[in-house]
Amino acid sequence: MDRNAHAPLRQRLLSWFILFLGGLYFFVPLIATIDFSLRARKGVLSALAYQRVLSDPRFASAFTFSLEMALLTVVVGVVLVVPTAYWIRLRLPQLRPVVEFITLMPFVVPAIVLVFGLIRVFSRPPFLLTNSFTGTQILLVAGYVVLVLPYLYRAVDTGLQAIDIRTLTEAAQSLGAGWWVIITQIIFPNLRSAILSGAFLTITIVMGELTMASFLVGLKAFGPYMSQVGQNRAYEGAALAVISFALTWAFTMLFQFVGRRALGGDQAFGAR
């Protein structure tokens, strides 16, 4: 009896201990990186490394370029994934295992293999894209869409699982709505939170991606720029890592804020 009475207490203590270990695993390297980044000037704590990074014109250009690529990847990925996942759940449920297997392929095929395949295929006629910067950007976005497919597809598929798409589709069709209206005005609004979750994962992956960006655009992207700074300047590399971490958290909070407002709007609409 006493043993059963103390079981919840032991479970709570174990939960807090695991949470404490997780906090140490997360915060200790971060605090050490921040401390190291502030020691660019000997003997005193200084933000000199941050000043050097932020004053480097390549930082702004590389960050802006990768952010643009990330946003394009989100748009292309959402346009590709949402109708596909919707149609499979509505009309082709027998193909779900096949599609899920295909979306897992980026976990099996390394990025280096994917980028060499893209370069080999699209560096010769009739699909000659590597001879121009615009064509290279198209290849980069296409490669990024493949890399983020497992995360984006599962986020959207989970969102579709939470709503009754069959009832919504039949109700919309009974009111005369076509497929374009159903997708854009019914399915997309009900998947706002799922799309935002997938978009956040997409942006964080693209912003730090190194392999594909190195071979296709080089130092124009943020990942190769971070790698070069880290190899050549230790303090600036640590400062850049902290800045990228802060920007990632800023995007997280932004998407949570937007997602919360979107959910509030959907609930208010439903209440009416």
C-alpha positions in Angstrom: 0.0 0.0 0.0 2.8 2.4 0.9 4.6 1.4 -2.2 1.6 2.2 -4.3 1.1 5.5 -2.5 4.7 6.6 -3.3 4.5 5.5 -7.0 3.1 8.9 -8.3 5.8 10.7 -6.3 8.6 8.6 -7.8 7.1 9.1 -11.3 7.0 12.9 -10.8 10.6 12.9 -9.5 11.7 10.8 -12.4 9.9 13.1 -14.9 11.6 16.2 -13.3 15.0 14.5 -13.4 14.6 13.6 -17.1 13.5 17.2 -17.8 16.5 18.5 -15.9 18.9 16.3 -17.9 17.2 17.5 -21.1 17.7 21.1 -20.0 21.4 20.5 -19.3 21.8 18.8 -22.7 20.1 21.8 -24.4 21.4 24.8 -22.4 25.0 23.9 -21.4 26.4 23.9 -25.0 24.4 27.0 -25.8 25.8 28.9 -22.7 29.3 27.6 -23.5 29.0 28.9 -27.1 27.7 32.3 -26.0 30.5 32.6 -23.4 33.1 31.7 -26.1 31.7 34.2 -28.6 32.1 37.0 -26.0 35.8 36.4 -25.6 37.1 37.8 -28.9 38.8 40.5 -26.9 41.3 39.1 -24.4 40.6 39.7 -20.7 37.1 41.1 -21.0 33.7 40.0 -22.2 33.0 41.8 -25.5 30.5 41.8 -28.4 33.3 42.3 -30.9 32.6 39.0 -32.7 29.0 40.0 -33.1 29.9 43.4 -34.4 32.2 41.8 -37.0 29.6 39.3 -38.1 26.8 41.9 -38.4 29.1 44.4 -40.2 30.0 41.8 -42.8 28.0 42.5 -45.9 28.1 38.8 -46.9 26.0 38.0 -43.7 23.0 40.0 -44.8 23.2 38.9 -48.4 23.6 35.2 -47.5 20.9 35.3 -44.9 18.5 37.1 -47.3 19.2 34.7 -50.1 18.6 31.6 -48.0 15.4 33.1 -46.5 14.1 33.7 -50.1 15.0 30.2 -51.0 13.2 28.9 -47.9 10.1 30.9 -48.6 10.0 29.7 -52.2 10.5 26.1 -50.9 7.5 26.5 -48.6 5.3 27.8 -51.4 6.3 25.1 -53.9 6.1 22.4 -51.2 2.7 23.4 -49.9 1.3 23.7 -53.5 2.6 20.2 -54.2 1.9 18.4 -50.9 -1.5 19.7 -49.8 -3.6 18.7 -53.0 -1.7 15.4 -53.2 -2.3 14.5 -49.5 -5.9 15.6 -49.8 -6.6 13.6 -52.9 -5.0 10.5 -51.5 -7.0 10.6 -48.3 -10.2 11.3 -50.2 -10.1 9.1 -53.2 -6.9 6.9 -53.2 -6.3 5.7 -49.6 -4.8 2.5 -51.0 -1.9 4.5 -52.2 -1.0 6.0 -48.8 1.7 3.4 -48.0 3.3 4.0 -51.4 3.3 7.8 -51.0 4.6 7.6 -47.4 7.4 5.4 -48.6 8.3 7.9 -51.3 8.3 10.7 -48.8 10.7 8.8 -46.6 13.3 8.4 -49.4 15.2 11.7 -48.5 16.1 9.9 -45.2 17.7 7.1 -47.3 19.3 9.0 -50.2 22.0 11.4 -48.9 21.9 15.0 -50.0 25.2 14.6 -51.7 23.8 11.9 -54.0 20.7 14.1 -54.7 22.7 17.2 -55.6 25.1 15.2 -57.9 22.1 13.6 -59.6 20.6 17.1 -60.2 23.8 18.5 -61.6 24.4 15.5 -63.9 20.8 15.5 -65.3 20.3 19.3 -65.6 23.8 20.2 -66.9 23.1 19.0 -70.4 20.4 19.6 -73.1 17.4 19.5 -73.2 17.2 20.4 -69.4 20.2 22.8 -69.3 19.8 24.7 -66.0 23.2 24.9 -64.4 24.6 27.4 -66.9 22.6 30.3 -65.4 22.1 31.5 -61.8 18.3 31.5 -62.2 18.4 27.9 -63.3 20.6 27.0 -60.4 18.1 28.6 -58.0 15.4 26.5 -59.5 17.4 23.4 -59.0 18.2 24.4 -55.4 14.5 25.0 -54.6 13.6 21.6 -56.2 16.3 19.9 -54.1 15.1 21.6 -51.0 11.5 20.5 -51.7 12.7 16.9 -51.8 14.7 17.3 -48.5 11.8 18.7 -46.6 9.2 16.4 -48.1 9.1 14.0 -45.1 8.4 16.8 -42.6 6.0 18.8 -44.7 4.0 15.8 -45.9 3.6 14.4 -42.4 2.5 17.8 -41.0 -0.1 18.2 -43.7 -1.2 14.6 -43.4 -1.7 14.9 -39.7 -3.7 18.1 -40.2 -5.9 16.3 -42.7 -6.4 13.4 -40.3 -7.8 15.9 -37.7 -10.6 17.1 -40.0 -13.5 15.3 -41.8 -12.4 16.0 -45.3 -15.1 13.7 -46.9 -17.9 15.5 -45.2 -16.5 19.0 -46.0 -16.0 18.0 -49.6 -19.5 16.6 -50.0 -21.0 19.6 -48.3 -19.1 22.0 -50.6 -20.0 20.0 -53.7 -23.7 20.0 -52.7 -23.5 23.8 -52.7 -22.0 23.9 -56.2 -18.3 24.4 -55.3 -15.7 23.2 -57.7 -12.4 21.5 -56.8 -10.5 24.8 -56.9 -12.8 26.4 -54.4 -12.7 23.3 -52.2 -9.0 23.2 -52.1 -8.3 27.0 -51.7 -11.3 28.1 -49.6 -12.1 25.0 -47.5 -9.0 22.7 -47.2 -6.3 25.3 -47.0 -8.0 27.4 -44.2 -8.5 24.2 -42.1 -4.9 23.3 -42.5 -3.4 26.6 -41.4 -1.7 25.3 -38.3 -0.4 22.1 -40.0 1.0 24.2 -42.9 2.6 26.6 -40.5 4.2 23.8 -38.6 5.6 22.3 -41.9 6.7 25.8 -43.0 8.7 26.3 -39.8 10.5 23.0 -40.2 11.1 23.8 -43.8 12.6 27.2 -43.1 14.9 25.9 -40.3 16.2 23.1 -42.5 16.8 25.3 -45.5 18.5 28.1 -43.6 21.1 25.7 -42.2 21.5 23.3 -45.2 25.1 23.0 -46.4 25.6 20.2 -48.9 23.3 21.2 -51.7 23.9 24.9 -51.3 27.7 24.4 -51.4 27.6 22.6 -54.8 24.9 24.8 -56.4 25.4 28.3 -55.2 28.4 28.3 -52.9 28.8 31.2 -50.4 25.7 32.9 -51.6 23.7 30.7 -49.2 23.7 31.0 -45.4 24.8 27.4 -44.7 28.1 27.6 -46.7 28.7 31.1 -45.3 28.4 29.8 -41.7 30.7 26.9 -42.5 33.4 29.2 -43.9 33.2 31.7 -41.1 33.4 28.8 -38.6 36.5 27.3 -40.3 38.5 30.6 -40.5 37.4 32.7 -37.5 36.5 30.8 -34.3 34.9 33.7 -32.3 32.9 35.0 -35.2 31.8 31.4 -36.0 30.5 31.0 -32.4 28.7 34.4 -32.7 27.2 33.4 -36.0 25.9 30.2 -34.5 24.2 32.1 -31.6 22.7 34.6 -34.1 21.3 31.8 -36.3 19.9 30.1 -33.2 18.2 33.3 -32.1 16.8 33.8 -35.6 15.4 30.3 -35.5 13.7 30.9 -32.2 12.4 34.2 -33.6 10.8 32.3 -36.5 9.4 29.8 -34.0 7.6 32.4 -32.0 6.5 34.2 -35.1 4.8 31.1 -36.5 3.3 30.2 -33.1 1.8 33.7 -32.9 0.5 33.6 -36.4 -0.8 30.0 -35.9 -2.6 31.0 -32.7 -4.3 34.0 -34.4 -5.3 31.7 -37.3 -6.8 29.2 -34.9 -8.6 31.9 -33.1 -10.0 33.2 -36.4 -11.1 29.7 -37.4 -12.8 29.1 -34.1 -14.6 32.5 -34.2 -15.7 31.7 -37.8 -17.0 28.3 -36.6 -18.8 29.9 -33.7 -20.7 32.2 -36.1 
